[in-house]
Amino acid sequence: MKFQIIRFLFVGILFQLNCAVGQNFADLDFENAVIVPASSSPYYPYAVYASEALPGWMVGSGNYLGVSTINYDDTSLGATSVQLFGVDSQYSEPPLAGNFSIDLYGGVTSAAGASISQTAVVPSGAAAIEFIASGSSQFGALLVSLGGQDISYSAISVGPDFTTYAANIPPALADQIETLSFTATEGDNNYWEIDNIGFSPNSVPEPTTLVLAGLGVISVLYLRHKV
């Protein structure tokens, strides 16, 4: 009887763990944020609980993963930080879309930088990841990784307030439980505001393909002009 109870509990725990990591990616547009001030934080009233402000996401800052609080309505002056920008913010940039955007600042004191990540199932049929961002990479970079692999992204459109980027997903990762991460590496003025992360069924043409296509268009126009 005792063995059966232990077995039942063990199976139940495995089931709960499978449900936890086998879910879909959540809050990719950061619109589920709930602002709960963290009164015990030294950065209060500009600190909020990460679990409420970024449901589903794990926050990394410097050498710490699973940071419990992030900044809200504030801008870092040099320290590595993950910050939430909202439409009612007075001391930070406005969101890129909707009511909230996330800002990653690599900082000048930690090689680990600032990151957000979550583990879930990569949608079946997903060929690319798209997101919008506005940032400065003079002394750092924004890294995007899936399944522990850094994936190369490129701009697919440029607007007045942000750029839309896309990155191809390695085919072997589709339909698998993987970790998606966005990291602003160490670097002075390496700020990246990101929003509207999503999965697309359309792959992104390789840069060489785009260059060849561009040369082809130029050639056709040149020949038409000669004629």
C-alpha positions as CSV (number, residue, x, y, z in Angstrom):
1,M,0.0,0.0,0.0
2,K,2.8,2.4,1.0
3,F,4.6,1.6,-2.3
4,Q,1.5,2.3,-4.3
5,I,1.0,5.7,-2.6
6,I,4.7,6.6,-3.4
7,R,4.3,5.4,-7.0
8,F,1.1,7.5,-7.3
9,L,2.8,10.6,-6.0
10,F,5.8,10.0,-8.3
11,V,3.6,9.7,-11.4
12,G,1.6,12.8,-10.3
13,I,4.8,14.8,-10.0
14,L,6.0,13.7,-13.4
15,F,2.7,14.6,-14.9
16,Q,2.8,18.1,-13.4
17,L,6.4,18.6,-14.6
18,N,5.4,17.5,-18.1
19,C,2.5,20.0,-18.1
20,A,4.7,22.8,-16.9
21,V,7.4,22.4,-19.6
22,G,5.1,21.0,-22.3
23,Q,3.0,24.1,-22.7
24,N,3.0,26.7,-25.4
25,F,5.1,29.8,-25.2
26,A,3.3,32.5,-23.2
27,D,3.1,36.3,-23.1
28,L,5.2,36.8,-26.2
29,D,3.8,40.4,-26.6
30,F,4.2,41.2,-22.8
31,E,0.6,42.3,-22.6
32,N,-0.2,40.0,-19.6
33,A,1.9,42.1,-17.3
34,V,0.5,42.8,-13.8
35,I,2.3,45.6,-12.0
36,V,2.9,44.6,-8.4
37,P,5.5,46.8,-6.6
38,A,8.2,45.0,-4.7
39,S,8.3,47.0,-1.5
40,S,11.2,45.0,-0.1
41,S,13.5,45.9,-3.1
42,P,16.1,48.7,-2.7
43,Y,14.8,50.0,-6.1
44,Y,11.2,50.4,-4.8
45,P,8.9,52.0,-6.1
46,Y,10.6,51.3,-9.5
47,A,10.8,47.5,-8.8
48,V,8.0,45.0,-9.6
49,Y,7.8,41.3,-9.2
50,A,9.1,39.5,-12.3
51,S,6.6,36.6,-12.0
52,E,3.7,39.0,-12.3
53,A,5.2,41.5,-14.8
54,L,6.6,38.8,-17.1
55,P,4.4,35.6,-16.6
56,G,6.1,32.6,-18.2
57,W,9.5,34.2,-18.5
58,M,12.7,33.6,-16.6
59,V,14.8,36.7,-16.0
60,G,18.6,36.8,-16.0
61,S,20.6,39.7,-14.8
62,G,24.4,39.5,-14.6
63,N,25.4,36.2,-13.2
64,Y,21.9,35.5,-11.7
65,L,19.2,33.5,-13.4
66,G,15.7,33.6,-11.9
67,V,15.8,37.2,-10.7
68,S,12.7,37.9,-8.7
69,T,12.2,41.6,-9.5
70,I,12.7,43.8,-12.5
71,N,12.5,47.6,-13.0
72,Y,9.4,49.4,-14.1
73,D,9.1,53.0,-15.3
74,D,12.8,53.5,-14.9
75,T,16.0,53.5,-17.0
76,S,19.3,52.0,-16.0
77,L,22.3,54.4,-15.7
78,G,24.8,51.6,-16.2
79,A,23.9,48.5,-14.2
80,T,22.8,45.4,-16.0
81,S,19.0,45.3,-16.0
82,V,15.7,44.0,-17.3
83,Q,13.0,46.7,-17.5
84,L,9.4,46.8,-18.3
85,F,8.2,49.9,-20.2
86,G,4.4,50.8,-20.1
87,V,2.1,53.3,-21.6
88,D,1.8,55.0,-18.2
89,S,5.6,55.2,-17.7
90,Q,6.9,58.7,-16.9
91,Y,10.7,58.1,-16.7
92,S,11.3,55.5,-19.4
93,E,10.6,55.0,-23.1
94,P,7.1,54.2,-24.4
95,P,6.3,50.7,-25.5
96,L,6.9,49.7,-29.1
97,A,3.4,48.2,-29.4
98,G,0.4,47.7,-27.1
99,N,0.7,48.5,-23.4
100,F,4.1,47.0,-22.6
101,S,7.5,46.3,-24.0
102,I,10.6,44.8,-22.4
103,D,14.0,46.5,-22.3
104,L,17.3,44.6,-21.9
105,Y,20.4,46.5,-20.9
106,G,23.6,44.5,-21.0
107,G,25.4,46.9,-18.6
108,V,29.1,47.5,-18.2
109,T,29.7,45.3,-15.2
110,S,28.7,41.8,-16.2
111,A,29.7,39.6,-19.1
112,A,26.5,37.6,-18.7
113,G,24.3,40.6,-19.7
114,A,20.6,40.8,-19.3
115,S,18.2,38.1,-20.6
116,I,14.7,36.7,-20.6
117,S,13.9,33.1,-21.5
118,Q,11.3,30.5,-21.3
119,T,11.0,26.8,-22.1
120,A,8.0,25.4,-24.1
121,V,7.0,23.6,-27.2
122,V,8.1,25.1,-30.5
123,P,4.9,25.2,-32.6
124,S,4.6,22.5,-35.3
125,G,5.2,24.0,-38.7
126,A,7.0,27.0,-37.3
127,A,9.8,28.0,-39.8
128,A,10.9,31.3,-38.3
129,I,10.8,33.6,-35.2
130,E,9.9,37.2,-35.7
131,F,10.1,40.1,-33.3
132,I,10.2,43.9,-33.3
133,A,13.0,45.8,-31.6
134,S,14.7,49.2,-31.2
135,G,18.2,49.2,-29.9
136,S,21.8,50.3,-29.9
137,S,24.6,47.8,-30.5
138,Q,27.6,50.0,-30.7
139,F,29.4,48.2,-27.8
140,G,27.3,45.0,-27.5
141,A,24.8,42.8,-29.2
142,L,21.3,41.2,-28.9
143,L,21.5,37.4,-29.0
144,V,18.6,35.2,-29.9
145,S,18.9,31.5,-29.1
146,L,16.6,28.5,-29.4
147,G,17.4,25.1,-28.0
148,G,20.8,26.4,-26.8
149,Q,21.8,27.5,-30.3
150,D,22.3,31.2,-31.3
151,I,20.2,31.8,-34.4
152,S,21.1,34.5,-36.9
153,Y,18.4,37.1,-37.5
154,S,18.0,39.8,-40.1
155,A,15.9,42.9,-40.6
156,I,12.9,42.3,-42.8
157,S,11.3,45.7,-42.5
158,V,12.2,49.1,-41.0
159,G,9.7,51.6,-39.5
160,P,10.0,55.0,-37.8
161,D,10.0,53.5,-34.3
162,F,11.3,50.0,-34.6
163,T,12.7,47.3,-36.9
164,T,11.1,44.0,-37.6
165,Y,13.5,41.1,-37.4
166,A,13.2,37.4,-38.3
167,A,15.3,34.3,-37.8
168,N,15.0,30.8,-39.3
169,I,14.3,28.0,-36.9
170,P,16.5,24.8,-37.3
171,P,14.0,22.2,-38.7
172,A,14.9,19.7,-36.0
173,L,13.6,22.0,-33.2
174,A,10.0,22.2,-34.5
175,D,7.6,20.4,-32.3
176,Q,10.2,20.0,-29.6
177,I,10.4,21.4,-26.0
178,E,13.1,24.0,-26.2
179,T,14.3,27.2,-24.5
180,L,13.9,30.5,-26.2
181,S,16.2,33.3,-25.0
182,F,16.9,37.0,-25.8
183,T,20.1,38.4,-24.3
184,A,21.6,41.8,-24.4
185,T,25.3,41.2,-24.0
186,E,27.7,43.3,-21.9
187,G,28.3,46.7,-23.4
188,D,27.9,50.4,-22.6
189,N,24.7,51.8,-24.2
190,N,23.7,48.3,-25.3
191,Y,20.0,48.8,-24.8
192,W,17.4,46.7,-26.7
193,E,13.7,47.2,-26.4
194,I,11.8,44.3,-27.8
195,D,8.2,43.3,-28.4
196,N,5.7,41.2,-30.4
197,I,7.7,38.0,-30.5
198,G,6.0,35.4,-32.7
199,F,6.4,32.2,-34.7
200,S,5.9,32.3,-38.5
201,P,5.4,29.4,-41.0
202,N,7.4,31.4,-43.5
203,S,11.2,31.0,-43.6
204,V,13.5,34.0,-44.1
205,P,15.5,34.2,-47.3
206,E,19.3,33.9,-46.7
207,P,21.2,37.2,-47.1
208,T,23.0,35.8,-50.2
209,T,19.6,35.0,-51.8
210,L,18.5,38.5,-51.2
211,V,21.7,39.9,-52.7
212,L,21.3,37.7,-55.8
213,A,17.7,38.7,-56.1
214,G,18.6,42.4,-55.8
215,L,21.3,42.0,-58.5
216,G,18.8,40.3,-60.7
217,V,16.4,43.2,-60.5
218,I,19.2,45.7,-61.2
219,S,20.2,43.7,-64.2
220,V,16.7,43.6,-65.6
221,L,16.3,47.3,-65.1
222,Y,19.7,48.0,-66.8
223,L,18.8,45.9,-69.8
224,R,15.4,47.6,-70.2
225,H,17.1,50.9,-70.0
226,K,19.6,49.9,-72.7
227,V,16.8,48.8,-75.0
